[in-house]
Amino acid sequence: MKALLVLDMQNGILEMKDFSEERNKIKNIIKRFKDAKDLVVLTKHIDKDPNSPLAENTEKSDIDKEFAQYADLTITKNTPSAFFGTKLDSILKEKNIDHLYITGFNTEYCCLFTAITAFERGYKVTFIEDATGTVNDDDTYEMKGLDINDFVGCILDWSGIIEVLYYEEFEEQYAASI
């Protein structure tokens, strides 16, 4: 069985820049999963630092209302991995989930770490590259021309252990599996 992980669709992240393209893709993917009655898990990253855009007990740390309504389950985490220190693994195993689709924020942190950890725990993992986003850019990493999503997608794809799809490929594959 499959499940969708939607990482950190929180107000504090989504207000940092225009993520309308990513939001639309993620929303459409969620609808596919809901229509198929597959599990949709949202995560919420909480920082203890009161100056963080994801500071605990703030509106900015809340999951965007547009997305919160779709959650079958919400996992609160405080590390990049949705598995570390949470009950996610035991819940997924209890529900006989063996294939996870990864979307959300930030590509090079929570999405990357969660995808790798999921593989290490025995799940088949599909990373939908252009249905992830990041608040960072090439200036953040002092690497002119860096496309963070493409870079992370390439690393995961070249690993040979995590399937990486673009949204259109997901649409074709998912439609064919229903």
Buried (B, 14 or more C-beta within 10 A) or exposed (E): EBBBBBBBBBBBBBEBEEBEEBBEBBBEBBEBBBEEEBBBBBBBBBBEEEEBBBBEEBEBBBBBEEBBEBBBBEBEBBBBBBBBEBEBBEBBEEBEBEBBBBBBBBBBBBBBBBBBBBBEBEBBBBBBBBBBBBBBEEEEEEEEEBEBBEBBBEBBBEEEEBBBBBBEBBBEEBEEEE
